[in-house]
Amino acid sequence: MLSLSEKDVLFAITLISAGLVLGNGAHFLLFRLLRRKQTENQRKQFGVRKYLARPARLVLLAVAAEFVLPMIPGLAQLLQAQMEQIARIVLILAVGWLGIGGVYVFQAILLNRFDITAANNLRARRVHTQMQFFRRILIAIVILLDSGVLLWSLHNHDLWKYGTGLLASAGLASLLLAAAAKSTASNLIAGLQIALSEPIRMDDVVIVEGEWGRIEEITSTYVVVKIWDERRLVVPLSYFIENPFQNWTRNTSDLMGTAFLYVDYSLPVEPLREELKRIVAESPLWDGRVCGLQVTNLSERTMELRCLISSPSSGQNFDLRCLVREKMIAFIRDHYPWALPTLRVQAEAQTANSTPKSTAQ
């Protein structure tokens, strides 16, 4: 084994220290410039430090090691080759990590232009939904490419031979797994269909299994629906392809709703129609599109009045319907109390002997 002199050891320590300082210094300068540029432009951080800082540091340190290791004197050729191979593997893995972080940053930059909390957010919901699916595809591609580069960097023919056999076995096993995991495969295909055909999007208002809620999360296998009472309904992706459901925000978030009143026949309808117009005109929940009151049904005791009103969103329409019911009932109670639904009972008095008596001759 080759021995090292004190001078060589000190020189090696100096080179390693210089490599660490060079890598960390380049990392510090790079992210300081990025932070200053974003501050000057008054932009958001987009998760640059969160997703890129650590893998970038590892990449710079691995690059510094690639330069420093050949300069260290006295290293045995075999030991130097092993250390360079380790540095190369670390570099490839770090670049893959950096690529995955870059996908998340790209998603943040793209979605920043589409505010999903806006009133008219149809396009934003479409982009958010599609980006969630394509982000997973991009990450899978980065992992696949990084794995291929890692295998190529090993320069081991036996490994490639075993890898080829392993891939052939994996192809046969995948057929068996696809047959055994039919539901999982159908969910993956359904995810692609949902991303392209868009039956649902992020933040869509839907009725699923009789539950009203919003699409909170779309994964590669299931959808999370946030119910109005804070519960979560987890539904397989294939459900939205194979079963009918209601989507209240498919094309627009504007919605019409109804509030029904049941009153006596003697109540005049026109004053109620004017009162409905006054109520919705004073409410910020009304969008000014639709406001009408009609007699839609008659029963043996009451007539049914339908108040048809519109709002910018389903939540506002629900609140407006509740407000209309409350105000209209108060109006009827104050001005036409006798017109509220009542049950009439009419009793006829009869004599004990209703048959007329004949007069005696």
C-alpha positions as CSV (number, residue, x, y, z in Angstrom):
1,M,0.0,0.0,0.0
2,L,1.3,3.4,-0.9
3,S,2.2,5.5,2.1
4,L,1.7,9.3,2.2
5,S,4.1,11.9,3.5
6,E,3.0,14.6,5.9
7,K,3.3,17.1,3.1
8,D,1.0,15.0,0.9
9,V,-1.5,14.6,3.7
10,L,-1.6,18.4,4.3
11,F,-2.0,19.0,0.6
12,A,-4.9,16.5,0.4
13,I,-6.6,18.1,3.3
14,T,-6.1,21.5,1.7
15,L,-7.6,20.3,-1.6
16,I,-10.6,18.7,0.2
17,S,-11.2,21.9,2.2
18,A,-10.9,24.0,-0.9
19,G,-13.5,21.8,-2.6
20,L,-15.9,22.2,0.3
21,V,-15.4,25.9,0.4
22,L,-15.8,26.2,-3.4
23,G,-19.0,24.2,-3.5
24,N,-20.6,26.0,-0.6
25,G,-19.4,29.4,-1.8
26,A,-20.9,28.8,-5.2
27,H,-24.1,27.7,-3.6
28,F,-24.3,30.8,-1.4
29,L,-23.6,33.2,-4.2
30,L,-26.1,31.5,-6.6
31,F,-29.0,31.5,-4.2
32,R,-28.2,35.0,-2.9
33,L,-28.4,36.3,-6.5
34,L,-31.7,34.5,-7.0
35,R,-33.2,35.8,-3.8
36,R,-32.1,39.4,-4.6
37,K,-33.5,39.2,-8.1
38,Q,-36.9,37.9,-6.8
39,T,-36.9,40.7,-4.2
40,E,-36.3,43.4,-6.7
41,N,-39.1,42.1,-8.9
42,Q,-41.4,41.7,-5.9
43,R,-42.1,38.1,-6.9
44,K,-42.9,35.1,-4.8
45,Q,-40.2,32.6,-3.9
46,F,-42.0,29.8,-5.7
47,G,-40.4,27.3,-3.4
48,V,-36.9,27.8,-4.9
49,R,-35.1,27.4,-1.6
50,K,-37.5,24.7,-0.5
51,Y,-37.1,22.4,-3.5
52,L,-33.7,23.4,-5.0
53,A,-31.4,24.5,-2.2
54,R,-30.4,21.1,-0.8
55,P,-30.0,19.2,-4.1
56,A,-28.1,22.2,-5.6
57,R,-25.6,22.2,-2.7
58,L,-25.1,18.4,-3.2
59,V,-24.6,18.9,-6.9
60,L,-21.9,21.6,-6.4
61,L,-20.1,19.6,-3.8
62,A,-20.1,16.5,-6.0
63,V,-18.7,18.6,-8.9
64,A,-16.0,20.0,-6.6
65,A,-15.1,16.5,-5.6
66,E,-14.8,15.4,-9.2
67,F,-12.2,18.2,-9.8
68,V,-10.4,17.7,-6.5
69,L,-10.0,13.9,-6.3
70,P,-7.6,13.6,-9.3
71,M,-5.3,16.2,-7.8
72,I,-4.8,14.4,-4.5
73,P,-1.2,13.0,-4.7
74,G,-0.4,9.5,-3.5
75,L,-3.8,7.9,-3.9
76,A,-3.7,4.3,-5.1
77,Q,-5.2,4.0,-8.6
78,L,-7.9,1.6,-7.5
79,L,-8.9,3.7,-4.4
80,Q,-9.0,6.8,-6.6
81,A,-11.2,5.1,-9.1
82,Q,-13.6,4.0,-6.4
83,M,-13.8,7.4,-4.8
84,E,-14.4,9.1,-8.2
85,Q,-17.1,6.5,-8.9
86,I,-18.8,7.3,-5.6
87,A,-18.6,11.0,-6.4
88,R,-20.1,10.4,-9.8
89,I,-23.0,8.4,-8.3
90,V,-23.7,11.1,-5.8
91,L,-23.6,13.7,-8.6
92,I,-26.1,11.7,-10.7
93,L,-28.5,11.2,-7.8
94,A,-28.2,14.9,-6.8
95,V,-29.0,16.0,-10.4
96,G,-32.1,13.7,-10.3
97,W,-33.1,15.2,-7.0
98,L,-32.6,18.7,-8.5
99,G,-34.7,17.8,-11.5
100,I,-37.6,16.7,-9.3
101,G,-37.3,19.9,-7.4
102,G,-37.3,21.8,-10.7
103,V,-40.6,20.2,-11.6
104,Y,-42.2,21.5,-8.4
105,V,-40.8,25.0,-9.0
106,F,-42.0,24.9,-12.5
107,Q,-45.5,23.9,-11.2
108,A,-45.4,26.8,-8.7
109,I,-44.4,29.3,-11.3
110,L,-47.1,28.2,-13.7
111,L,-49.9,27.9,-11.2
112,N,-49.0,31.4,-9.8
113,R,-50.6,32.9,-12.9
114,F,-53.9,31.0,-12.3
115,D,-55.6,32.0,-9.1
116,I,-58.0,29.2,-8.1
117,T,-59.6,31.4,-5.5
118,A,-60.9,34.0,-8.1
119,A,-64.6,34.2,-8.8
120,N,-64.4,33.1,-12.4
121,N,-61.7,30.4,-12.0
122,L,-62.7,27.9,-14.7
123,R,-59.3,28.1,-16.5
124,A,-57.4,28.1,-13.3
125,R,-59.1,25.0,-12.1
126,R,-58.4,23.3,-15.5
127,V,-54.7,24.1,-15.3
128,H,-54.4,23.1,-11.6
129,T,-56.0,19.7,-12.4
130,Q,-53.9,19.0,-15.4
131,M,-50.7,20.1,-13.7
132,Q,-51.2,17.7,-10.8
133,F,-51.3,14.8,-13.2
134,F,-48.5,16.0,-15.5
135,R,-46.3,16.7,-12.5
136,R,-46.3,13.1,-11.6
137,I,-45.5,12.1,-15.2
138,L,-42.6,14.5,-15.3
139,I,-41.2,13.2,-12.0
140,A,-41.5,9.6,-13.2
141,I,-39.6,10.5,-16.4
142,V,-36.9,12.2,-14.3
143,I,-36.5,9.2,-12.1
144,L,-36.4,6.9,-15.1
145,L,-33.7,8.9,-16.9
146,D,-31.7,9.3,-13.7
147,S,-31.8,5.6,-13.1
148,G,-30.6,4.9,-16.7
149,V,-27.7,7.4,-16.4
150,L,-26.8,5.9,-13.1
151,L,-26.6,2.4,-14.6
152,W,-24.7,3.7,-17.6
153,S,-22.1,5.3,-15.3
154,L,-21.2,2.1,-13.6
155,H,-19.6,0.6,-16.8
156,N,-20.3,-2.9,-15.6
157,H,-21.2,-5.4,-18.4
158,D,-22.4,-8.0,-16.0
159,L,-24.8,-5.5,-14.4
160,W,-26.2,-4.6,-17.8
161,K,-26.6,-8.3,-18.6
162,Y,-28.5,-9.0,-15.4
163,G,-30.4,-5.8,-15.8
164,T,-31.6,-6.9,-19.3
165,G,-32.8,-10.2,-17.9
166,L,-34.4,-8.4,-15.0
167,L,-36.3,-6.0,-17.4
168,A,-37.5,-9.0,-19.4
169,S,-38.8,-10.7,-16.2
170,A,-40.3,-7.4,-15.1
171,G,-42.2,-7.2,-18.4
172,L,-43.7,-10.7,-17.9
173,A,-44.4,-9.9,-14.2
174,S,-46.1,-6.7,-15.2
175,L,-48.7,-8.6,-17.3
176,L,-49.5,-10.8,-14.3
177,L,-49.7,-7.8,-12.0
178,A,-52.0,-5.9,-14.4
179,A,-54.4,-8.8,-14.4
180,A,-54.3,-9.1,-10.6
181,A,-54.5,-5.3,-10.0
182,K,-57.2,-4.5,-12.6
183,S,-58.7,-1.8,-10.4
184,T,-55.4,0.0,-9.9
185,A,-54.7,-0.1,-13.7
186,S,-58.2,1.2,-14.4
187,N,-57.7,4.1,-12.0
188,L,-54.4,5.0,-13.6
189,I,-56.1,5.1,-17.1
190,A,-59.0,7.0,-15.6
191,G,-56.5,9.6,-14.3
192,L,-55.2,10.2,-17.8
193,Q,-58.8,10.5,-19.1
194,I,-59.7,13.0,-16.3
195,A,-56.7,15.1,-17.1
196,L,-57.5,15.3,-20.8
197,S,-61.3,15.3,-20.9
198,E,-61.8,17.2,-17.6
199,P,-65.0,15.8,-16.2
200,I,-63.8,17.2,-12.9
201,R,-61.2,19.8,-11.9
202,M,-59.7,21.1,-8.7
203,D,-62.2,23.0,-6.6
204,D,-65.1,21.8,-8.6
205,V,-68.5,21.6,-6.7
206,V,-69.8,18.1,-7.1
207,I,-72.6,15.9,-5.8
208,V,-71.1,12.4,-5.2
209,E,-73.1,9.6,-3.5
210,G,-75.6,12.2,-2.4
211,E,-72.9,14.3,-0.7
212,W,-72.2,18.0,-1.6
213,G,-68.6,19.0,-1.6
214,R,-65.6,20.4,-3.5
215,I,-62.8,18.5,-5.2
216,E,-59.8,19.0,-2.8
217,E,-57.2,16.6,-4.2
218,I,-56.8,14.5,-7.3
219,T,-54.1,11.8,-7.0
220,S,-53.1,9.1,-9.5
221,T,-55.6,6.6,-8.0
222,Y,-58.3,8.5,-6.1
223,V,-60.1,11.8,-5.6
224,V,-60.6,13.5,-2.2
225,V,-63.9,15.4,-2.0
226,K,-64.2,17.9,0.9
227,I,-67.8,17.7,2.2
228,W,-69.4,20.9,3.4
229,D,-69.2,19.7,7.1
230,E,-65.4,19.2,6.8
231,R,-65.6,15.4,6.2
232,R,-63.6,13.9,3.4
233,L,-65.0,11.5,0.8
234,V,-62.3,9.4,-0.9
235,V,-63.5,8.2,-4.3
236,P,-61.6,6.0,-6.8
237,L,-60.7,7.8,-10.0
238,S,-62.6,5.2,-12.1
239,Y,-65.9,6.3,-10.3
240,F,-65.9,9.6,-12.2
241,I,-65.6,7.7,-15.6
242,E,-68.0,4.9,-15.0
243,N,-70.8,6.5,-12.9
244,P,-73.0,9.6,-13.3
245,F,-72.5,12.5,-10.8
246,Q,-73.4,16.1,-10.6
247,N,-70.8,18.8,-11.4
248,W,-72.1,22.3,-10.5
249,T,-69.1,24.1,-11.9
250,R,-68.4,22.2,-15.1
251,N,-68.5,25.2,-17.4
252,T,-69.1,28.1,-15.0
253,S,-69.5,28.7,-11.3
254,D,-72.8,30.7,-11.9
255,L,-75.8,28.8,-10.5
256,M,-79.5,29.2,-10.2
257,G,-81.4,28.0,-7.1
258,T,-85.0,27.7,-5.9
259,A,-86.8,28.5,-2.6
260,F,-90.3,27.1,-2.3
261,L,-93.2,28.6,-0.3
262,Y,-96.5,27.0,0.5
263,V,-99.3,29.5,1.1
264,D,-103.0,29.8,1.1
265,Y,-105.0,30.3,-2.1
266,S,-106.2,33.7,-1.0
267,L,-102.7,35.2,-0.9
268,P,-102.1,37.7,-3.8
269,V,-99.0,36.7,-5.7
270,E,-97.9,40.1,-7.2
271,P,-96.9,41.7,-3.8
272,L,-94.7,38.7,-3.1
273,R,-93.1,39.0,-6.5
274,E,-92.2,42.6,-5.8
275,E,-90.9,41.8,-2.3
276,L,-88.7,39.1,-3.8
277,K,-87.1,41.6,-6.2
278,R,-86.5,44.0,-3.3
279,I,-84.9,41.3,-1.2
280,V,-82.4,40.1,-3.8
281,A,-81.6,43.6,-5.0
282,E,-80.4,44.5,-1.5
283,S,-78.3,41.3,-1.2
284,P,-74.6,41.1,-2.4
285,L,-75.2,37.4,-3.0
286,W,-77.3,38.0,-6.1
287,D,-75.6,38.4,-9.5
288,G,-78.4,40.2,-11.2
289,R,-79.2,37.5,-13.8
290,V,-82.3,35.7,-12.7
291,C,-85.1,36.6,-10.2
292,G,-88.6,35.3,-10.6
293,L,-91.6,34.0,-8.6
294,Q,-94.2,31.6,-10.1
295,V,-97.0,29.4,-8.9
296,T,-95.6,25.9,-9.8
297,N,-98.1,23.6,-8.1
298,L,-101.5,23.4,-6.4
299,S,-102.6,20.9,-3.7
300,E,-105.9,20.5,-1.9
301,R,-104.8,22.9,0.8
302,T,-102.0,25.2,-0.4
303,M,-100.4,26.6,-3.5
304,E,-96.7,26.2,-4.2
305,L,-94.7,29.3,-5.0
306,R,-91.2,28.9,-6.5
307,C,-88.6,31.7,-6.0
308,L,-85.9,31.3,-8.7
309,I,-82.7,33.2,-8.1
310,S,-79.1,33.2,-9.3
311,S,-75.7,33.7,-7.7
312,P,-72.0,33.7,-8.8
313,S,-71.3,30.5,-6.9
314,S,-73.0,27.5,-5.3
315,G,-72.1,28.6,-1.8
316,Q,-73.5,32.1,-2.3
317,N,-76.6,30.6,-3.9
318,F,-77.3,28.4,-0.9
319,D,-77.0,31.4,1.4
320,L,-79.2,33.5,-0.8
321,R,-81.9,30.8,-0.9
322,C,-81.9,30.7,2.9
323,L,-82.1,34.5,3.0
324,V,-85.1,34.5,0.6
325,R,-87.0,31.9,2.6
326,E,-86.4,33.8,5.9
327,K,-87.4,37.3,4.4
328,M,-90.4,36.0,2.5
329,I,-91.9,34.2,5.4
330,A,-91.4,37.3,7.6
331,F,-93.2,39.4,4.9
332,I,-96.1,37.0,4.7
333,R,-96.4,36.8,8.5
334,D,-96.4,40.6,8.9
335,H,-98.6,41.6,6.0
336,Y,-100.8,38.5,5.3
337,P,-100.8,36.4,8.4
338,W,-104.1,34.8,7.4
339,A,-102.5,33.4,4.3
340,L,-100.1,31.0,6.0
341,P,-101.1,27.4,5.6
342,T,-104.0,26.4,7.9
343,L,-106.2,23.4,8.3
344,R,-109.9,24.3,8.1
345,V,-112.4,22.3,10.0
346,Q,-116.1,22.9,9.4
347,A,-118.7,21.4,11.7
348,E,-122.4,21.3,10.9
349,A,-124.9,21.2,13.8
350,Q,-127.7,18.6,13.3
351,T,-130.9,17.8,15.4
352,A,-131.2,14.5,17.1
353,N,-134.0,13.5,14.7
354,S,-133.4,15.1,11.3
355,T,-136.5,13.3,9.7
356,P,-139.5,15.7,9.4
357,K,-142.5,14.8,11.4
358,S,-145.9,14.5,9.7
359,T,-148.8,16.5,11.1
360,A,-151.8,14.6,12.6
361,Q,-155.1,14.9,10.9
